[in-house]
Each structure stands twice: as structure tokens, then as C-alpha cells.
Amino acid sequence: MHEMRRAVLAVADLMALAARTAPKGKGVDTIILKIISGDELNLLASHLESLGREHKIGFFLRDAQNIAASDACLIVGSKGAMMVGVNCGACGYASCDEFETACRGRARAPARFSGPNCAIRMTDLGIAVGSAVKTAQIHNVDNRIMYSGGVAAVDLGLLGGECTVAYAIPLAATGKNIFFDRIVVRQ
């Protein structure tokens, strides 16, 4: 294995640690983490490219190229259907009980992610992603937070059936940041 790739994988482990230990609502961890490289990384890139072509979304095609050129990728997801129990209403329901009932009735929709999602769990996801990319930055590993890669990861089932929303964070160590000067592929 190339020395830089080993270093990137070591940083991916530290990023996963940072995401795991990031603060969570009511102290309950609903974050799902997966580090991929090699064949699994190529599968994610290929699937993202297919989704981009199928749905005519140019930035999915661009992001697929970035993922394919990466050394590794950390995928950070959330069990967004797990309520917190504070009846805040941010999910769009008057109570957590109503939210939970809506979650039980949900079917896998053609939408990118499944919902509804607990707003506090989505905040936990954002904090975990932020903690992970902060760790990458500290260790000088180029990265990009990708909604598109998260869509492909969820669609592939890489994080299991409880994952409702995810983001992919591809990682690279090259002489020039591959996530800079990106051009959207036109359909």
C-alpha cells in the first residue's frame, strides 16, 4: 500500500473517532460510521455516477470523479428516526409520539433520504461531520463534505437499514487538492 494511502486511512480512523465522540442530543449516540477504500470506494463512485446519469444531476457526476480519485472515504450517517423525547416540534410534528408514529408508517420513498427525521439527530449528524473534517484539516488531509456521496451510500445500503441521512467525506493526499477547481459535468 502506498505510504500516503496508509496515512490517509490512519486519519480516517481519527476522523471516525472524532465523529463518534462528538456531542450528541441527550447523550444518545445515533451516528453510524463507515470507512471505505479500494473496491468499496470504486463501488460508491460508480453508483454515484449511475445516479447522476439516471437523474441528470451534473454535480453527482463531478463528485463521482472526486470519490474515484480519493484514497479513502468516511461515511457519516444518522439513525434519524430515533426521537429524543423533548417534543420540540422541529421535525414538523407536535410531539415526539406523533413523529414516531409517522416514522413507523414510512416507506422507502424515491426521495434521496427517508424522513421524517428528528431535528436534534440531524444536528448531531452535523456536529459529527464537523468534528470529522476538523480532524482531517488538522492532519492536512484534503477532503470535501458530499451530500451526493451520502445519497449513494444510503442507496447502496452501506450503513444499514436504520440510516436515514448520510454524508460522504472523501479524502486525498496529493500535491494539489483534488476537491478544488471542480467543474460540474453538464448533462
C-alpha positions as CSV (number, residue, x, y, z in Angstrom):
1,M,0.0,0.0,0.0
2,H,1.2,3.5,-0.9
3,E,2.6,5.4,2.2
4,M,0.2,8.3,1.7
5,R,-2.8,6.0,1.4
6,R,-1.8,4.4,4.8
7,A,-1.6,7.9,6.3
8,V,-5.0,8.8,4.9
9,L,-6.5,5.7,6.3
10,A,-5.0,6.4,9.7
11,V,-6.5,9.9,9.6
12,A,-9.9,8.4,8.5
13,D,-9.7,6.4,11.7
14,L,-9.1,9.5,13.7
15,M,-11.9,11.3,11.9
16,A,-14.3,8.4,12.8
17,L,-13.1,8.8,16.4
18,A,-13.9,12.5,16.4
19,A,-17.3,11.9,14.9
20,R,-18.0,9.1,17.5
21,T,-17.1,11.3,20.4
22,A,-18.8,14.5,19.2
23,P,-21.6,15.7,21.5
24,K,-25.0,14.1,21.0
25,G,-28.5,15.1,22.0
26,K,-29.3,13.7,25.4
27,G,-26.1,11.8,25.3
28,V,-27.5,9.1,22.9
29,D,-25.3,8.1,20.0
30,T,-27.3,7.6,16.8
31,I,-24.3,8.1,14.5
32,I,-23.3,5.4,12.0
33,L,-19.8,5.4,10.6
34,K,-18.0,3.5,7.8
35,I,-14.6,4.0,6.3
36,I,-14.2,2.7,2.8
37,S,-11.4,2.3,0.3
38,G,-10.4,0.2,-2.6
39,D,-13.2,-1.8,-4.3
40,E,-15.8,-0.4,-1.9
41,L,-14.7,3.2,-2.8
42,N,-14.9,2.4,-6.5
43,L,-18.4,0.9,-6.0
44,L,-19.6,4.1,-4.3
45,A,-18.1,6.3,-7.1
46,S,-19.7,4.1,-9.8
47,H,-23.1,4.1,-8.1
48,L,-22.9,7.9,-7.7
49,E,-22.1,8.2,-11.4
50,S,-25.1,6.0,-12.3
51,L,-27.4,8.1,-10.1
52,G,-26.1,11.3,-11.7
53,R,-26.8,9.9,-15.2
54,E,-30.2,8.5,-14.2
55,H,-31.4,11.7,-12.6
56,K,-29.5,14.1,-14.8
57,I,-27.6,15.7,-11.9
58,G,-24.3,17.1,-13.1
59,F,-22.7,17.6,-9.7
60,F,-23.2,13.9,-8.9
61,L,-21.1,13.1,-11.9
62,R,-18.4,15.6,-10.8
63,D,-18.4,14.2,-7.2
64,A,-18.2,10.6,-8.5
65,Q,-15.0,11.6,-10.2
66,N,-13.7,13.0,-7.0
67,I,-14.6,10.0,-5.0
68,A,-13.0,7.7,-7.6
69,A,-9.7,9.7,-7.3
70,S,-9.7,9.6,-3.5
71,D,-7.7,7.4,-1.2
72,A,-10.5,6.7,1.2
73,C,-13.9,8.0,2.3
74,L,-15.5,8.3,5.7
75,I,-19.3,8.0,5.5
76,V,-21.2,9.5,8.4
77,G,-24.8,8.7,8.8
78,S,-27.6,9.1,11.3
79,K,-30.5,7.0,12.7
80,G,-32.7,10.0,12.2
81,A,-35.9,8.2,13.1
82,M,-34.8,7.8,16.7
83,M,-36.6,10.5,18.6
84,V,-35.1,12.4,21.5
85,G,-38.3,12.8,23.5
86,V,-38.4,16.5,24.1
87,N,-41.4,17.4,22.0
88,C,-39.6,20.4,20.4
89,G,-41.7,20.2,17.2
90,A,-38.7,21.0,14.9
91,C,-39.5,17.8,12.9
92,G,-42.9,19.2,11.9
93,Y,-44.9,17.1,14.4
94,A,-46.5,18.4,17.6
95,S,-44.9,15.7,19.7
96,C,-42.3,13.0,19.6
97,D,-45.1,10.4,19.8
98,E,-46.6,11.9,16.5
99,F,-43.1,11.8,15.0
100,E,-42.6,8.2,16.0
101,T,-46.0,7.2,14.5
102,A,-45.0,8.9,11.2
103,C,-41.7,7.1,11.2
104,R,-43.4,3.7,11.6
105,G,-45.6,4.4,8.6
106,R,-42.8,5.5,6.3
107,A,-42.0,3.5,3.2
108,R,-38.7,3.8,1.3
109,A,-39.6,6.7,-0.9
110,P,-37.9,7.7,-4.2
111,A,-36.5,10.7,-2.3
112,R,-32.8,10.9,-1.7
113,F,-33.1,10.2,2.1
114,S,-36.0,8.9,4.1
115,G,-37.9,11.1,6.5
116,P,-39.2,12.5,8.7
117,N,-36.1,12.9,10.7
118,C,-35.6,14.2,14.3
119,A,-34.1,17.7,14.0
120,I,-31.9,17.0,17.1
121,R,-30.5,13.9,15.4
122,M,-29.8,15.9,12.3
123,T,-27.9,18.4,14.4
124,D,-25.9,15.6,15.9
125,L,-25.1,14.5,12.4
126,G,-23.8,18.0,11.5
127,I,-21.7,18.2,14.6
128,A,-20.2,14.7,13.9
129,V,-19.4,15.7,10.3
130,G,-17.8,19.0,11.5
131,S,-15.7,17.2,14.1
132,A,-14.5,14.7,11.5
133,V,-13.5,17.3,8.9
134,K,-11.8,19.4,11.6
135,T,-9.7,16.3,12.3
136,A,-8.8,15.9,8.6
137,Q,-7.8,19.6,8.4
138,I,-5.6,19.3,11.5
139,H,-3.8,16.4,9.8
140,N,-3.6,18.1,6.4
141,V,-5.7,15.6,4.5
142,D,-7.8,17.2,1.7
143,N,-11.5,16.5,2.0
144,R,-14.9,17.5,0.9
145,I,-18.3,17.0,2.6
146,M,-20.6,15.5,0.0
147,Y,-24.3,15.2,0.1
148,S,-24.2,13.3,-3.2
149,G,-21.9,10.6,-1.8
150,G,-24.1,10.2,1.2
151,V,-27.1,9.7,-1.2
152,A,-25.2,6.9,-3.0
153,A,-24.0,5.3,0.3
154,V,-27.6,5.2,1.7
155,D,-28.9,3.9,-1.7
156,L,-26.3,1.1,-1.6
157,G,-27.2,0.2,2.0
158,L,-23.6,0.8,3.1
159,L,-24.7,2.0,6.5
160,G,-27.6,-0.4,7.1
161,G,-31.3,-0.1,7.2
162,E,-31.6,2.3,10.1
163,C,-29.6,5.1,8.4
164,T,-31.9,7.8,7.1
165,V,-29.4,10.5,6.1
166,A,-25.6,10.4,5.4
167,Y,-22.8,12.5,4.1
168,A,-19.6,11.2,2.5
169,I,-16.3,12.7,3.2
170,P,-13.8,11.6,0.5
171,L,-10.1,12.0,1.5
172,A,-7.0,12.5,-0.6
173,A,-3.3,13.3,-0.1
174,T,-1.9,14.7,-3.3
175,G,0.3,17.6,-4.4
176,K,-2.8,19.6,-5.4
177,N,-6.2,19.4,-3.7
178,I,-8.4,17.3,-6.0
179,F,-11.5,18.9,-4.4
180,F,-10.6,22.4,-5.6
181,D,-11.3,23.9,-9.1
182,R,-14.1,21.4,-9.6
183,I,-16.2,21.7,-12.7
184,V,-19.8,20.5,-12.8
185,V,-20.4,17.9,-15.5
186,R,-23.2,19.1,-17.8
187,Q,-25.9,16.5,-18.7
